[in-house]
Amino acid sequence: MKRTILLVDDERTIIDISKKYLEKEGYRVFQATSAKEAMSIYDNQTIDLIITDIMMPEIDGYEFIMDTLEKNEQIPFIFITAKNANQDRLYSLTLGADDYITKPFNPLELVLRVKNILRRVYRETDKTIEIAQLSMDFDRRFVKIGEQSLDLTTKEFMLLWVLSNDSDKVFSKSEILSLVWDSYSRDDRNTVNVHIHRLREKLAPYSDIVGAPLIKTIWGTGYKLEVTS
C-alpha cells in the first residue's frame, strides 16, 4: 500500500527537496505552505503521516498538530524546525510527536525516520495481547479492560503495548525511549515520566477490576506491568 504523507513548511526549498526524496521512495506526498492549507488537505484526504514545521506565520505547527489530534489522536507526526532548544524538543515529545528533526537536515535521514515510524505504526501482521482483563489489538489500536474500551493516544498505546508485550520484564527509561520514541537521548527521559503519569491516570478508573493492568515503578530500575488482585 502506498502511504500518504502531508508535508507542511513555509520554506519552499524544504518542501521541494523533502518531497522529491519521499516520492522517490514511493510515498504519495501532499504539500502545504501554511497550517491553514494543511488543515484543508487533511480534512479532504487520507493521511498516514504528517511532517510539519513548527515556526510558521499565523498558525504554528504546535497549534496545527493539536487541532489535528482533536480529529484523530492516532495520527503519527514529525516536527521539523530550526529551533534546537531542549524545551522545544521536550514539548514536541509531550504532544506525542513520533520524531523531531532540526534544520538543516539530510533528506535521506528524514526518509529513514519516516520509514521507521510507518513500519512501527502500520505493521502488516495482526498482533494481539491478552493479559488477565487487558486485551490489545495492535493493528486496530484497540484496548479493552474487561468489557470497557480504553481511549489512548498513539504514544500511550505504544507504551502500554511495550510493557504488556513482555510483562515479566522491567523496562528502563532508556529502553522505553528506544522502543516507543526511537530515541536514545538522556534529555528525553522526562517525557517517559510524563507519559507514564498520563497512562496511569487513564488506567486508574479500572483499578477496582480484578486483573486490570497497572504500571509499577521499580525504583532505580524502571517500570513493569502488573495486574490488580
N, C-alpha and C positions, 0 to 999 in steps of 0.2 A: 504494500500500500504506500502511495506517495504521500508523505506527511506535509502538512501546510504550516508555514511559518509567517507570522506577522512581524515585520521589521520596522521599527519606529525610531527615527532620528531626524533632527532638523539640519544635519550636515549631509548634503547630497553626496559628497565623496564617500562617506562612511556607508551610506545605503548602497551606492553603486558597487563598491568593492565587495561588501559583505554579500550582497545579492548574487553577484557573479560567482563567488565561491560556493555558496549554498546551493544554487541552481545546478552547478557543475556536479554536485553530489546527488542530484536527483530530487531535491526538495522543491516544492511549489512555494514561491515567496510572494507575499503581498507587502507592499511598501507604503509608508505614510511619513510625512514630514512634520506632523503635529499630532498631539494626543486626540484632538477633536476628529481629525481624519481617521485615525486609528480606531476610535470608538465606532465610527460608521462602518468601517470594514469588518470589525469584529462582529457587529450586530447582523451583518449580512453574509458572512462566510463561515465555514467550518475551520477553525484554527486549532492546531495541535500544540503550538508553542509560540510564545511572544518573546521577542528580543526588543528591548526599549531603552533609549537614552533616559537619563534622569533629568538633566537640566535642559528644559525646553520652554519656549515662551508660552504665556497664558496658562496652560495646564502642564505641570511637570510629570515626569514618569511615575513618581510615587502615587500621585492622585489618580493617574490613568489606571495603574495597576489595582489600586484599592477599589475603583469603580468597577473594573472588570471582575475582580474577585467576588463582588456582590452578586454578579450574574452567574459566575462559575468558579467556585473556590478550588476546583481541582486543576485549573489550567496551569501548566508549568511556565515559568518565565525567567528570563535572564536580564539583568540590568547591565547596560553599557554606559560608562560615564568617564568624564575627565577627572572627577573627584577621586581621591585616593585615601581620604581620612578613614581611620578605623571606625569612627562612629557612624559614617555613612554605610560602610560595609556591614556593620552590625545591624543597623536599621533595615537594610535591604534583606538580610537573612531573617530578621524578626518578622518581616512582612510575609516570609515564606519563599523568598527567591531561591530558585534552584541553582543559580550561579551568579557571579558578579565579575565583570571583566573591565579593566581600566584602559582607556585610550592613552597612547596609541597601542594597538594590539595587532598581532599577526592574524590575518583572516583564517589561516589554517588552524590556529588554536581555537578560534570561535567555532569552526566546523567540528572539531574534535569534541568540544564541550557540548555542542548541540547533539551530536551522535550519542554521547554518553547519557545525556538526560532523556532523550527519546527512547533509547534502549531500556533504560531503567523504568520509565513511566509507562510505556506501552509494550509490555512484554507479550510475546507471541503465545506462550503456553499458559493454560489455565493453572492457577495456583490457589489453593485454599488452606486455611488453618482452622483446626477445631481444638480448642483447649477449654475443657470444662464448659462454662457458659459462653465463652467467646468464640464467635465464628467470623472469619475474614475471607474475602474473595478478592484476590489481587487485581484481576482483570477488570472487575466491576467496581473496584474501590468501595466494596460494601463491608460494613462492620455491624455485627449484631451481638448484643449481650442478652442472653435468654431469648425472649421474643421481641425485644426492643432494638430498633435501629439506632446507630450512633453516628452523628454527623461530624466528620473530621475534615480538616484541611489536608492538602496533599502531604505536607511535611509531617503533620500529626499522624496520618495514616502510615507513612513510611517508618516513622519512629516506632509506632506500635507493632508494625509488621516485623521490623528487625528484632525487637525484643521478644516477640511471640515466636518467631521462626526458630529460635534457639533458647527456649525458656529456662534451660538449666544454666545458661552462661551469664556471667556478669560482664556487662559491656562498659568499657571505659569511655570517657568523653571523646577521646581521640578516635576510638573505633566507631562511635556513633557518627561523628563528623565525617569520617571516611565513607561510611555506608549510606548515610542519608543525604549528606551535602557534597560528597566528593571533595571534601576539604581536609587539609592537614595542618592548618594554621592554628597556633595557640590563641591567636586573637579572636577566633571564632567560638571558643569554647563556651562563652557565656550564653550564646544562642541556644546551646543544648539545654542549659538550665531553664531558659525562658520557655522552650517548647515542652520540656518535661513538666513544668508547672502548669502550663495550659492543658496538656493532655490529662494530667491528674485531676484538674478541675472538671473536665468533661466525663471522667470515669467515676468521680465521687458520687453522683446521684444513684449509681448502681451498686454501691458498696454493701447494701443490705441483701443483695442476691448472693446466695452461696455459690461459689465457683466463678464469680465475676473477677475480671483482671484488675490487678493493682500493680503499681510500679514501686519497687522497694529500692531505697538508696543503701548501697553497701559502702559505708564510709571509708574513704581513702582508696576505693577501687572503682566504683561506678554504679550502674543500675542493672536491675534484672526484673523480669516479670514473674509475679506470683499470682495466686488466686485466693479469694476470700474463703474462709472456712466457717 
